[in-house]
């Protein structure tokens, strides 16, 4: 976005030059330290064949195994394996349960039901493994039909509803923090590369027309998806769907639009060239003065890098480690019956809570051995458990909420009342008509407390140095994306007594089929959000 320079006079908000959106150039290679070439190992020198000719075979080693593809990572993200990871670790389970109590209170009790049913399933599996070692080699127990139905209901609900909401919550939380840093010029090259399309990828659809077609889209929307205007304007967004797009996610989006509600969903979409990307999609209805839904705002964020390596979703990296270890065990081939029994017992013991673990430890045969013969402490047992998982887990006594001290207030679950609704990435925003009108047509619910901006000319309610206002006007006139620091006033006119909040605004034009600016998306970050971030 084009920067707008200007110094702040006394009594005006501090307004540094709005930043450009272009990425910084890479460092000059001449500035990097010169390294001596590695010495050639003995036996790797240019050899000569038996015929006397020079040998040109480089003898490459076997290639490294490929990392998980984005499609397989996304499948894992919504899989039973990831759900087991969340419910088998005390800290992750506490966070997951707290999240559901706040955002999905109706299904929160199913977490405990699922955890308890897993104990039963693992106990049956252990019993049958032991029975297999006895004469007869037959199973000793099986689950009843009613128990299986009840357990399946809890599992399906958590997998298809709770888990997608948790994934979206994590990605939105991280993206929001990066968004605020980006708009307020506090971002780093690393954070800028983690998320694509922040405050840039938007479209507007018309639900009152058959098939809810796109009527406006930003330039970055075309760049992210790879589609041209002839393939976007007038078409439904479903052209972004592909073979691995989850039908449950699409169904929730369709149902929310039918109810006229806002929704945030994570789904796998595809560019025109077939490459997948993880799309954190926010759909928000835009109402007229009578409360009717006139349009839908679609805001997309490319969160692919947050998913790769499990960086942006809590517990995903741990799930990847466990998946790799399970694959290694499967490659090892057949195991002795005793090994299978011990593995089943280990799986069962990992499902125990603290009280159950204490009972097992106090009554175990190992614990009956005297200390002189073989020292045994709870600490050693805990360390062995961690070594198996290959994970560096924090103590179960740690306060899992410590990290919330550094997050935005709306993300601190323990301090907020249950809402039953996931927050979106963009909370304060305006939809503004193109220059010269610049009237704010639609104002989000959170932005309405800044003043009565709806159907008012935006520039008349902004206070900033003259050079900043002139730069903003120039960008709005030319259709150039822009970011700036201003004060949004309660009343029109540059009167210091009516100054409202100091904010950062990020304005992005959305274009019609003729490349003309149809509407501006203006994202607002207030001072409190910036300081919390």
C-alpha positions as CSV (number, residue, x, y, z in Angstrom):
1,X,0.0,0.0,0.0
2,X,1.1,3.5,-0.7
3,X,2.6,5.3,2.4
4,X,1.3,8.7,3.4
5,X,3.9,10.9,5.0
6,X,3.2,13.7,7.5
7,X,4.3,15.0,10.9
8,X,1.9,15.5,13.7
9,X,1.3,18.9,15.1
10,X,0.7,19.5,18.8
11,X,-2.8,18.3,19.8
12,X,-3.0,15.9,16.9
13,X,-2.6,12.1,17.1
14,X,0.9,10.7,16.5
15,X,0.8,9.7,12.8
16,X,3.8,8.1,11.3
17,X,4.0,7.6,7.6
18,X,1.6,4.8,6.6
19,X,3.7,1.9,5.5
20,X,4.0,0.2,2.1
21,X,2.9,-3.3,1.7
22,X,5.8,-4.4,-0.5
23,X,8.2,-6.8,1.1
24,X,11.7,-5.6,2.1
25,X,14.5,-6.6,-0.3
26,X,16.7,-9.5,0.6
27,X,20.1,-8.8,2.0
28,X,23.0,-8.3,-0.3
29,X,25.0,-11.4,-0.7
30,X,28.1,-9.4,-0.5
31,X,27.3,-8.7,3.2
32,X,27.4,-12.3,4.1
33,X,30.5,-13.8,5.6
34,X,32.7,-15.7,3.2
35,X,33.1,-19.4,4.0
36,X,35.9,-21.6,2.9
37,X,34.9,-24.5,0.8
38,X,34.7,-27.8,2.6
39,X,37.7,-30.1,2.3
40,X,37.1,-33.0,0.0
41,X,36.9,-36.2,1.9
42,X,39.2,-39.1,1.2
43,X,37.7,-41.4,-1.4
44,X,35.5,-38.6,-2.9
45,X,38.2,-37.2,-5.2
46,X,37.8,-37.5,-8.9
47,X,38.2,-41.1,-9.7
48,X,39.4,-42.9,-12.8
49,X,37.6,-45.9,-14.3
50,X,39.3,-49.2,-15.1
51,X,39.5,-48.1,-18.7
52,X,41.4,-45.0,-17.7
53,X,38.6,-42.5,-18.4
54,X,37.6,-39.9,-15.9
55,X,34.6,-40.8,-13.7
56,X,31.8,-38.2,-13.7
57,X,29.3,-40.0,-11.5
58,X,28.5,-37.7,-8.5
59,X,27.1,-40.6,-6.5
60,X,24.2,-38.7,-4.9
61,X,22.9,-40.1,-1.6
62,X,19.3,-41.1,-1.4
63,X,16.9,-38.2,-1.3
64,X,15.4,-37.0,2.0
65,X,11.8,-38.1,2.6
66,X,9.3,-35.7,1.4
67,X,7.5,-33.5,4.0
68,X,3.8,-33.8,4.5
69,X,1.8,-32.3,1.7
70,X,-0.6,-29.5,2.5
71,X,-3.5,-31.8,1.6
72,X,-2.4,-34.5,4.0
73,X,-1.7,-32.0,6.7
74,X,-5.2,-30.6,6.4
75,X,-6.6,-34.1,6.6
76,X,-4.6,-34.6,9.8
77,X,-5.8,-31.3,11.1
78,X,-9.4,-32.6,11.1
79,X,-8.7,-36.2,11.9
80,X,-9.3,-38.6,14.8
81,X,-5.5,-38.6,15.4
82,X,-5.4,-34.9,16.2
83,X,-8.5,-35.2,18.4
84,X,-6.8,-38.0,20.4
85,X,-3.8,-35.7,20.8
86,X,-5.9,-32.9,22.2
87,X,-7.7,-35.2,24.6
88,X,-4.8,-37.3,25.8
89,X,-2.6,-34.5,27.1
90,X,-3.8,-32.8,30.3
91,X,-2.8,-29.2,29.2
92,X,-4.3,-29.5,25.7
93,X,-7.4,-31.1,27.1
94,X,-7.9,-28.3,29.6
95,X,-7.5,-25.7,26.8
96,X,-9.8,-27.6,24.5
97,X,-12.5,-28.0,27.2
98,X,-12.3,-24.3,28.2
99,X,-12.6,-23.3,24.5
100,X,-15.7,-25.4,24.0
101,X,-17.3,-24.2,27.2
102,X,-16.9,-20.6,25.9
103,X,-17.7,-21.0,22.2
104,X,-19.6,-24.3,21.9
105,X,-21.2,-24.8,25.4
106,X,-23.9,-27.2,24.1
107,X,-21.3,-29.8,23.1
108,X,-18.7,-29.1,25.8
109,X,-19.9,-32.1,28.0
110,X,-19.1,-34.5,25.2
111,X,-15.4,-34.0,25.7
112,X,-15.5,-35.8,29.1
113,X,-17.8,-38.4,27.7
114,X,-15.4,-39.1,24.8
115,X,-12.4,-39.3,27.2
116,X,-14.2,-41.8,29.4
117,X,-15.3,-43.9,26.5
118,X,-11.7,-44.1,25.3
119,X,-10.7,-45.6,28.6
120,X,-13.4,-48.3,28.1
121,X,-12.2,-49.0,24.5
122,X,-8.6,-49.2,25.5
123,X,-9.4,-51.4,28.5
124,X,-11.3,-53.8,26.3
125,X,-8.4,-53.8,23.8
126,X,-5.9,-54.5,26.6
127,X,-8.1,-57.4,28.0
128,X,-8.3,-58.9,24.5
129,X,-4.6,-58.6,24.0
130,X,-4.0,-60.5,27.2
131,X,-6.6,-63.1,26.3
132,X,-4.9,-63.7,23.0
133,X,-1.8,-64.9,24.8
134,X,-3.8,-67.6,26.6
135,X,-4.8,-71.0,25.3
136,X,-7.7,-70.6,22.9
137,X,-6.4,-67.3,21.4
138,X,-9.8,-65.7,21.5
139,X,-11.2,-62.2,22.6
140,X,-12.5,-62.0,26.1
141,X,-14.8,-59.0,25.8
142,X,-16.6,-56.8,23.3
143,X,-18.5,-53.5,23.5
144,X,-22.3,-53.5,23.6
145,X,-24.3,-52.0,20.7
146,X,-25.8,-49.2,22.8
147,X,-22.3,-48.2,24.2
148,X,-20.9,-48.1,20.6
149,X,-23.7,-45.9,19.4
150,X,-23.3,-43.5,22.4
151,X,-19.5,-43.3,21.9
152,X,-19.9,-42.9,18.2
153,X,-22.3,-39.9,18.6
154,X,-19.8,-38.1,21.0
155,X,-16.9,-38.9,18.6
156,X,-18.8,-37.6,15.5
157,X,-19.9,-34.4,17.1
158,X,-16.4,-33.6,18.4
159,X,-14.8,-34.5,15.1
160,X,-17.2,-32.7,12.8
161,X,-18.1,-29.7,14.9
162,X,-15.8,-29.1,17.9
163,X,-12.5,-29.8,16.2
164,X,-13.0,-27.5,13.1
165,X,-14.1,-24.7,15.5
166,X,-10.9,-25.3,17.5
167,X,-8.7,-25.2,14.4
168,X,-10.4,-22.0,13.1
169,X,-10.0,-20.4,16.6
170,X,-6.3,-21.1,16.7
171,X,-5.7,-19.8,13.1
172,X,-7.8,-16.7,13.6
173,X,-6.1,-15.9,16.9
174,X,-2.7,-16.0,15.3
175,X,-3.7,-14.2,12.1
176,X,-5.4,-11.4,14.1
177,X,-2.2,-10.8,16.1
178,X,-0.1,-10.7,12.8
179,X,-2.8,-8.5,11.2
180,X,-2.5,-5.9,14.0
181,X,1.3,-6.0,13.9
182,X,1.1,-5.5,10.1
183,X,-1.2,-2.6,10.1
184,X,0.5,-0.8,13.0
185,X,4.0,-1.3,11.4
186,X,5.2,-3.7,14.1
187,X,5.6,-6.8,12.0
188,X,8.8,-8.6,11.2
189,X,9.8,-10.3,7.9
190,X,9.1,-13.7,9.6
191,X,5.5,-12.8,10.6
192,X,4.8,-11.3,7.3
193,X,5.7,-14.5,5.5
194,X,3.6,-16.7,7.9
195,X,0.2,-15.4,6.7
196,X,-0.8,-14.3,3.2
197,X,-3.5,-11.8,2.2
198,X,-4.0,-10.0,5.5
199,X,-6.2,-7.0,5.0
200,X,-5.9,-7.4,1.3
201,X,-8.0,-10.4,0.0
202,X,-11.7,-9.5,-0.1
203,X,-14.7,-10.1,-2.2
204,X,-18.4,-9.1,-2.0
205,X,-21.2,-11.4,-3.1
206,X,-24.9,-10.7,-3.7
207,X,-27.1,-13.3,-1.9
208,X,-30.2,-11.7,-3.4
209,X,-29.2,-12.9,-6.8
210,X,-29.4,-16.5,-7.8
211,X,-26.3,-18.5,-6.8
212,X,-24.9,-15.6,-4.7
213,X,-22.3,-14.4,-7.3
214,X,-19.2,-12.3,-6.6
215,X,-19.8,-8.6,-7.6
216,X,-16.5,-7.1,-6.4
217,X,-13.1,-8.5,-5.6
218,X,-9.8,-7.0,-4.5
219,X,-6.6,-7.2,-6.6
220,X,-5.1,-9.6,-4.1
221,X,-8.0,-11.9,-4.4
222,X,-7.1,-12.5,-8.1
223,X,-3.4,-12.8,-7.1
224,X,-4.1,-15.4,-4.4
225,X,-6.5,-17.6,-6.4
226,X,-4.9,-17.2,-9.8
227,X,-8.2,-16.5,-11.5
228,X,-8.9,-13.6,-13.8
229,X,-11.9,-11.2,-13.6
230,X,-13.8,-13.0,-16.3
231,X,-13.7,-16.2,-14.2
232,X,-14.6,-14.4,-10.9
233,X,-17.1,-11.6,-11.3
234,X,-20.6,-13.0,-11.7
235,X,-19.6,-16.5,-10.4
236,X,-20.1,-18.2,-7.0
237,X,-17.0,-18.8,-4.9
238,X,-17.3,-22.6,-5.2
239,X,-14.8,-22.6,-8.1
240,X,-12.2,-22.5,-5.3
241,X,-13.3,-25.9,-4.0
242,X,-11.6,-29.2,-4.9
243,X,-11.4,-32.8,-4.2
244,X,-10.1,-32.5,-0.6
245,X,-12.4,-29.6,0.4
246,X,-14.4,-30.8,3.4
247,X,-18.1,-31.0,2.6
248,X,-19.0,-30.3,6.3
249,X,-17.3,-26.9,6.0
250,X,-19.1,-26.0,2.9
251,X,-22.4,-27.1,4.5
252,X,-21.8,-24.8,7.5
253,X,-21.1,-21.9,5.2
254,X,-24.2,-22.4,3.2
255,X,-26.4,-22.7,6.3
256,X,-24.9,-19.5,7.8
257,X,-25.7,-17.6,4.6
258,X,-29.2,-19.0,4.6
259,X,-29.7,-17.7,8.2
260,X,-28.1,-14.4,7.4
261,X,-25.3,-14.9,10.0
262,X,-21.6,-14.3,10.2
263,X,-19.3,-17.3,10.2
264,X,-15.6,-18.0,10.2
265,X,-14.4,-21.3,8.7
266,X,-11.2,-23.0,7.8
267,X,-11.2,-25.0,4.6
268,X,-8.9,-26.3,1.9
269,X,-9.2,-24.4,-1.3
270,X,-7.4,-24.6,-4.7
271,X,-5.8,-22.0,-6.9
272,X,-6.4,-22.1,-10.7
273,X,-3.2,-24.1,-11.3
274,X,-4.4,-26.7,-8.8
275,X,-2.2,-25.8,-5.9
276,X,-4.0,-26.1,-2.6
277,X,-4.0,-23.5,0.2
278,X,-5.6,-23.3,3.7
279,X,-8.2,-20.6,3.5
280,X,-9.4,-19.0,6.8
281,X,-12.6,-17.6,5.5
282,X,-14.8,-15.0,7.2
283,X,-18.3,-14.3,5.8
284,X,-20.2,-11.3,7.2
285,X,-23.6,-10.1,6.2
286,X,-24.0,-6.4,5.3
287,X,-27.3,-5.0,6.3
288,X,-29.2,-1.9,5.1
289,X,-31.0,0.5,7.5
290,X,-34.0,-1.9,7.7
291,X,-31.9,-4.9,8.7
292,X,-32.1,-6.7,5.4
293,X,-29.0,-8.5,4.2
294,X,-27.9,-6.6,1.0
295,X,-24.5,-8.3,0.5
296,X,-22.0,-10.6,2.0
297,X,-18.4,-9.7,2.7
298,X,-15.9,-12.5,2.2
299,X,-12.5,-12.1,3.7
300,X,-9.8,-14.7,3.0
301,X,-6.5,-15.4,4.7
302,X,-4.0,-17.8,3.4
303,X,-2.9,-19.7,6.5
304,X,-1.0,-22.5,4.7
305,X,2.3,-21.6,6.4
306,X,0.7,-21.7,9.8
307,X,-0.4,-25.2,9.2
308,X,2.9,-26.5,7.8
309,X,4.9,-28.0,10.6
310,X,2.1,-27.4,13.0
311,X,3.2,-23.9,13.9
312,X,-0.2,-22.2,14.0
313,X,-2.5,-24.8,15.6
314,X,-1.8,-25.9,19.1
315,X,-1.0,-29.6,19.5
316,X,-0.6,-30.2,15.8
317,X,3.1,-30.5,15.9
318,X,2.8,-33.0,18.7
319,X,0.3,-35.0,16.6
320,X,2.8,-35.0,13.7
321,X,5.5,-36.5,16.0
322,X,3.2,-39.2,17.2
323,X,2.1,-40.0,13.6
324,X,5.8,-40.4,12.6
325,X,6.5,-42.7,15.5
326,X,3.5,-44.9,14.8
327,X,4.6,-45.2,11.1
328,X,8.0,-46.3,12.3
329,X,6.5,-49.0,14.6
330,X,4.4,-50.3,11.7
331,X,7.5,-50.6,9.5
332,X,9.2,-52.7,12.1
333,X,6.9,-55.6,11.3
334,X,5.4,-58.2,13.6
335,X,5.8,-57.9,17.3
336,X,5.8,-60.5,20.1
337,X,2.5,-61.0,21.9
338,X,4.0,-59.6,25.1
339,X,5.0,-56.4,23.2
340,X,1.4,-56.0,22.0
341,X,0.1,-56.4,25.5
342,X,2.5,-53.9,26.9
343,X,1.6,-51.4,24.2
344,X,-2.1,-51.8,24.9
345,X,-1.4,-51.3,28.6
346,X,0.6,-48.2,27.9
347,X,-2.2,-46.8,25.8
348,X,-4.7,-47.5,28.6
349,X,-2.5,-45.9,31.3
350,X,-2.0,-42.8,29.3
351,X,-5.8,-42.3,29.4
352,X,-5.9,-42.3,33.2
353,X,-6.3,-39.0,35.1
354,X,-4.1,-38.1,38.1
355,X,-6.2,-40.0,40.6
356,X,-6.4,-43.1,38.6
357,X,-2.7,-43.0,37.9
358,X,-2.0,-42.6,41.6
359,X,-4.1,-45.7,42.4
360,X,-2.3,-47.8,39.8
361,X,1.1,-46.7,40.9
362,X,0.4,-47.4,44.6
363,X,-0.8,-50.9,43.8
364,X,1.6,-52.0,41.1
365,X,4.0,-54.9,41.6
366,X,7.0,-52.7,40.8
367,X,6.1,-50.4,43.7
368,X,6.2,-53.3,46.1
369,X,9.9,-53.8,45.5
370,X,12.1,-52.3,48.3
371,X,13.9,-49.1,47.6
372,X,17.3,-50.8,48.2
373,X,16.6,-53.3,45.5
374,X,15.3,-50.9,42.8
375,X,14.6,-47.2,43.4
376,X,11.3,-46.1,42.0
377,X,9.8,-42.6,41.9
378,X,6.9,-41.0,40.1
379,X,9.4,-38.7,38.4
380,X,11.2,-41.5,36.6
381,X,7.9,-42.9,35.4
382,X,6.8,-39.5,34.0
383,X,10.1,-39.1,32.2
384,X,9.8,-42.5,30.5
385,X,6.4,-41.6,29.3
386,X,7.7,-38.4,27.7
387,X,10.6,-40.2,26.1
388,X,8.1,-42.5,24.4
389,X,6.1,-39.7,23.0
390,X,9.2,-37.9,21.8
391,X,7.8,-34.6,23.3
392,X,9.0,-32.0,25.7
393,X,5.8,-31.5,27.7
394,X,5.5,-28.9,30.4
395,X,4.5,-30.0,33.9
396,X,0.9,-30.9,34.5
397,X,0.9,-28.5,37.4
398,X,1.8,-25.5,35.3
399,X,-0.9,-22.9,34.8
400,X,-2.0,-23.5,31.2
401,X,-3.5,-20.0,31.1
402,X,-0.2,-18.1,31.5
403,X,0.1,-17.4,27.7
404,X,-3.3,-15.6,27.8
405,X,-1.7,-12.8,29.8
406,X,-0.1,-11.6,26.6
407,X,-3.1,-11.9,24.3
408,X,-5.9,-9.5,23.3
409,X,-8.7,-9.3,25.8
410,X,-11.3,-10.8,23.4
411,X,-9.0,-13.9,23.1
412,X,-8.7,-14.5,26.9
413,X,-11.3,-17.2,27.3
414,X,-11.2,-17.3,31.1
415,X,-12.2,-13.6,31.4
416,X,-15.1,-13.6,28.9
417,X,-18.6,-15.0,29.2
418,X,-19.7,-17.8,26.9
419,X,-20.6,-16.4,23.5
420,X,-21.4,-19.5,21.4
421,X,-19.8,-17.7,18.4
422,X,-16.3,-17.8,17.0
423,X,-14.7,-14.3,16.5
424,X,-13.6,-13.4,13.0
425,X,-10.3,-11.9,12.0
426,X,-11.8,-8.5,11.1
427,X,-13.9,-6.9,13.8
428,X,-13.9,-3.2,13.1
429,X,-14.3,-2.3,9.4
430,X,-16.2,0.0,7.1
431,X,-17.4,-0.5,3.5
432,X,-16.9,2.9,1.8
433,X,-18.1,4.1,-1.6
434,X,-15.4,5.1,-4.2
435,X,-14.0,8.6,-4.6
436,X,-15.3,11.3,-4.6
437,X,-18.2,10.2,-2.3
438,X,-16.3,8.1,0.2
439,X,-19.5,7.5,2.2
440,X,-19.4,4.7,4.7
441,X,-22.2,2.5,3.5
442,X,-21.8,-0.5,5.9
443,X,-20.3,-0.3,9.4
444,X,-19.5,-3.4,11.4
445,X,-21.1,-3.8,14.8
446,X,-17.8,-3.3,16.6
447,X,-17.0,-0.1,14.6
448,X,-20.3,1.6,15.5
449,X,-19.0,2.6,18.9
450,X,-16.5,4.9,17.1
451,X,-19.3,7.2,16.1
452,X,-22.2,7.6,13.7
453,X,-20.3,6.9,10.5
454,X,-22.9,5.1,8.4
455,X,-23.8,7.1,5.3
456,X,-21.3,9.8,6.3
457,X,-18.2,10.9,4.2
458,X,-15.2,9.1,5.8
459,X,-12.6,11.8,5.3
460,X,-14.8,14.4,7.1
461,X,-14.5,12.2,10.3
462,X,-10.7,11.7,10.2
463,X,-8.2,13.9,12.0
464,X,-4.6,13.8,11.0
465,X,-1.8,16.2,9.8
466,X,-2.7,17.9,6.5
467,X,-0.1,15.9,4.6
468,X,-1.5,12.6,5.9
469,X,-5.1,13.6,4.9
470,X,-3.9,14.8,1.5
471,X,-2.1,11.5,0.9
472,X,-5.2,9.5,2.0
473,X,-7.3,11.5,-0.4
474,X,-4.8,11.0,-3.2
475,X,-4.8,7.2,-2.7
476,X,-8.6,7.0,-2.5
477,X,-8.8,9.0,-5.8
478,X,-6.3,6.8,-7.6
479,X,-7.5,3.5,-6.2
480,X,-4.2,2.8,-4.4
481,X,-4.3,0.6,-1.2
482,X,-3.2,2.6,1.8
483,X,-2.5,2.3,5.5
484,X,-2.4,5.3,7.9
485,X,-2.7,6.4,11.5
486,X,-5.6,8.8,12.2
487,X,-8.1,9.8,14.8
488,X,-11.8,9.0,14.1
489,X,-13.9,11.9,15.4
490,X,-17.3,11.7,16.9
491,X,-18.4,14.7,14.7
492,X,-17.4,16.0,11.3
493,X,-14.8,18.7,11.2
494,X,-11.2,19.0,12.4
495,X,-12.1,20.1,15.9
496,X,-9.7,18.9,18.6
497,X,-12.6,18.8,21.1
498,X,-14.4,16.1,19.1
499,X,-11.4,13.8,18.5
500,X,-12.3,10.2,19.1
501,X,-10.0,7.2,19.2
502,X,-6.5,7.1,17.6
503,X,-6.6,4.3,15.1
504,X,-4.8,2.7,12.2
505,X,-6.8,2.2,9.1
506,X,-6.0,-0.1,6.2
507,X,-8.0,0.6,3.0
508,X,-8.2,-1.8,0.1
509,X,-10.2,-1.2,-3.1
510,X,-12.5,-3.9,-4.5
511,X,-12.9,-3.8,-8.3
512,X,-15.8,-4.6,-10.6
513,X,-15.6,-6.5,-13.9
514,X,-14.4,-3.3,-15.7
515,X,-11.4,-2.8,-13.3
516,X,-13.2,0.2,-11.7
517,X,-13.3,0.7,-7.9
518,X,-16.7,-0.4,-6.7
519,X,-16.2,-0.2,-2.9
520,X,-13.4,0.2,-0.4
521,X,-12.8,-2.2,2.5
522,X,-11.4,-0.1,5.5
523,X,-10.1,-2.2,8.3
524,X,-9.6,-0.4,11.7
525,X,-7.2,-1.3,14.5
526,X,-7.7,0.8,17.6
527,X,-5.0,1.9,20.0
528,X,-6.0,-0.7,22.7
529,X,-5.7,-3.6,20.3
530,X,-2.3,-2.3,19.1
531,X,-0.9,-1.9,22.6
532,X,-2.2,-5.4,23.7
533,X,-0.6,-6.9,20.7
